[in-house]
């Protein structure tokens, strides 16, 4: 497992997540299985763990454990599986004994399957994906295919993005998802280069934008470009929004949501959702004037890795851990 992906903030995240050793948990991003193994080590025989991953390569890391169910799918569908789990475990609410008193018109817009005691999501790209040249996630491999699909059954690739997207769309992706300075000029360079010959490899892309790569910071800029393309290919921001919404509905009251982020875009979305119930950070109220906030922050400031962890795993340097708890139904 450690060769596939080194789990980040392992102790901190699992300690925050597992509050009931007989509970039901979800690891929304299985990857190398490091967090999954740590969760299982905290569970008793009555505990259960559902793990998700859209990358088929990750499935081979699954340990043999009767308490574990591995699902090959995007974590954006967590609520769908939570509903199936609720039905299979007969968690359906008893209308006579468990229904809320609605005589004053109160309702919980966040009512959902509510089966999990905790949900963990370690966002971003696994070490295996970065280190496998054929996946195209890293500019370290000069002539790797422009792929970047986390789910290799998906149709959209980075090659299609750079060769077929309009210049305005490329500019938008680079600006929003990569926060690339000079995104308009960079998009123009890509369009000009592909007019001469299609861009098939990471090397083709790097050469196309070479004039905008500062000599002392080319890797920093390339990292932003590749991040932007990867996010677009995998629809990561849309999937994260859907996941957060579904996770909030799938947690029991008092259940924990634990999320590890690696760049400002996703961290802002998680922070906003915990605070306001939506990724835009808008303070919305229901018809009765109540804030629509299903979660309450456990840690006001994100937990970050110790220097010793960053020394062991440099990919941990940008990680931030946020913890929230599902509020009780109104």
N, C-alpha and C positions, 0 to 999 in steps of 0.2 A: 504493500500500500504506500509506504513512504517514498518508493521510487516513482510511483505514479503521480502523487501529489502530497506535498507536505502541508498538513492542516495548520491554519493560522489561528492564533488566539484560542487554542484548543481548551486549555484548562478554564479560562475565563468564560468562554461561551457555554461549555457543558455545565459548569457550576451554576450559571444563571438559568439554564434551560430546565434541567431535571430537578423538579421539586417534589415529585411523587414517583418513587421507584416502581410502583405498580401501574403507572399511568400509560397513556397512549401518546406517542410522539411522532413527529415527522422531520426527517432530514430532507429538505427540499432540493438539495444539491449534493448528491451522493459522491460524485467524483472518485477519489481514491479510497473512500470509505473510512478515512481517519476519524472524522467526527462521528460517523455511524458507529464505529467500534467503541468509541469513548462513551457514547450514549448507552449502548448495550451493556457496557461494563457497570453502569449505574442502575440498570433495571433488574428487578427481581423476575422470577418466573412468570408472574402475572402481567408483566409489562409488555407493550407492543411497540414496534417501530415501523413506520412506513417511509421508505426512501425513494426519492425521485431522481432521475437523470435522463436527459434527452440524448446523451452521447452513448451509443452502443458500446464503445470501447470501455466505458466504466462498468458495464455489467459483469465483466470478468473479475472484478474486485470484490464481489459480494461474498461475505462469509456465510457459512452454513449455520444458520441459527433459526430455530422455529419461531422466534419472536419477531423476525425481520421479514417484511414484504418489500420487494424491490419493484418499482414501476418505471418502465421505459417510456417516459413522457415528460413534457415541459411542466415545470412547477406552476405555471400559470393556471393549470387545471386542478389545483389542489382542492378547491371546494367541491368539484365533481366527485373526486375520490373520497372526500370526507363524507359526502352525502351517501355514497355507496357503503362506506364503513359504518355510518350511523345506522343504516337499515340492517346491515348484516349482523350487527351487535345488538339490535333491538333497542337503539337509543331514542326511538321516536318518543316525543313528549306525550304524556297522558293528558288529553284535553280536560279531563275532569279534575285531576289532581295537580297538574303542573302548569296549567295555563295562567298567564298573568291577569291581573284585574284590569280590564280595559274600560271600566265604567266612566273614567274621566277622559277617555279618548287617547290615553297614552299608548304608544307603540314603540317597539325597538326596531328601527330600520336596519339594524345590523344583525338581526336574528338570522341564524344559519344552522348548519349541521352541528356545530359546537361539540366536536368529539375529541379534540386534541388538548392534552395538558401542556404541550409545548411544541413550537415549530422553529426549526433552525434553517437559515439560508446563508450559505457562504458564497457570495456573488463573485462574478468574474470568471477568469479562465484558469483551468487547472494547469499545473506544472507539465503534465503529460501533453496537453494540447499545445502549450508554448514550445515544448522541446521536440515535438514530432514535426519534422520538416514538411512532410506531405500534407499537413493540415493547413499550412499557410498562415498561421497566426502571428508569426514572428519575422521581423525583418532581418534577423540574424542569419537566416538561410536565404542566400541571394537569389537562387533560381527555383524557389519553391512555388508550387501552383498557388494562384490567388483564390483560395477556397474560403477558409474562415468559418465554415459551417460547424456549429456544435452538434447539430443533428445532421449527419451526412445523407439522410434521406430527404432533407429539404431541398428545394429546387434552386433558391437564390444563392449565388456565390459572390464573393468579392470581385471576381473577374467580370461577372455580368454587371455589377454596379459600376465599375470604373469604365466599362466599355459601352454601356447603353444608357446610363442616366444622363439627363440633360444637365448642362453646365450649372444652371441655377440650383438643381437638386443636389449636385455634388457640393456646391458651395454651402448649402444649408446643412448637409450632413457633417462636413468638416468643421463648420462653425459651431453647431449645436452639440454634436456628440464628441468632438475632439478639442473644441475650444482652440482651434488652430489660428494663429495670427496670419493675416493675409490669405484667408480661405478663398476669397474670390479669385485672386491671382493663381492660387494653387489649382483650383478647379479648372481654370483656363488652360494651364499647362497640361493637365491630364487630357483635356479635350483635344488640344493641339497634338499631343503625342499619339493619341489613338487614331487620329486622322491619317497619320503616316503608317502606323501598324498597330494592330490590336495588342493590348497589354495582357499577357498570359501569366507572367510570373512576378514574384516579389521584386526581382531585379528590374523588370520592365517598369514597374511602378516607381521604384526608387530613382531610376534614371530619368524618368519623366519629370519628377519634381526636384531634381538635384540642385537646380539653381536657387531654390528656396530653402535649402538646408544649410544653416550656418555651420561653419567649420568646427566650432567648438561645442556645438549643441545639436548636431544632426540626429543623434539617437533620440534625444528628447522630443524633437519635432516628429520624427518617424513614429515614435510610440503614440503620439496623439493622432496621427493619420491612421495608423492601423487600428487604434481603438475606435475611431469614428466609423471605419468601414465594418469592423466586427460587430459593433452595436447595430448598424443598419442591417447587415446580413441576418443577424439572429433576432432582430426586433426586440432587443433587450429591454429598452425602456417601456415598451408596451407590455411586455411579458411581466416586468417587475410591478407595474401598476396593477395589472390583473391579479398577480400573486398576492400583493399586499391586501387588496380588497377581499380576496378569497380567504386568505389566512386569518384576517380579523373575524370573518364569519365562521371560520372552522375551529376557532379556539373556544374552549370552555371559559366561563367567567373565572378569572384568576389565572388562566393559562398564559404562558410566556411566549412572546415572539422575539427571537434573537437573530439579528441580521448583521453580517460582516460585509462591509463595502470596501471598494478599492479606488474609487475616483469620485470627484465632487458631484457629478450628475446624479449617480445613484444614491449617494449619501444624502443629498438634499431631498430627494424623493422620499426616502425612508424617514428622515427627520420630519418633513412636512406631514407625512401620513400619520405618524405617531401623534403629532401635535394637533392636527386639524381633521383627520379622517379622509384627506385627499392629498394627492401628490403635488398639487399646485400651491398648497399652503393657505388656501382661502378659508376664512372663518365662516362656516356655513351653519345655519340654524334650521331646525325642522319647524313644522307648523305650530309647535307649542313653545317656540323660542329657546329650545335647548340646543346646545352645541352637538353636532353629529360627530362625536369623537369616541370610537369604540375602544381605543387603547389609551393607556396612561404610561408615560415614560417612567422607567425604573431608574435609569441613569440619565441625569440632565446633560452631562457631557459624555461624548463617546469614549469608550475604553480603547486605548491604543497599545500596540505591542511594546514590551520592554526592549531596551537596546540589545540585550543578550539574545532575544528571539530574532531581531533583525539581523544580527551578525550571523546567526545560523541559517536564516532564510531571508535573503534580501527582498523577496517578493512581499514580505510582510510589512515593509516600511510604510506603505500608504494605507494600510488596513485600519478600519474604524469599526468598533462593535457598538451597536445600539440595542437596548433591551426595553421591551414594553410589556405591559400586562393587560389582558382583556378585562374591561370594566364589567361589572355585573349588569344584567339587563335592567332597563328602567322599569 
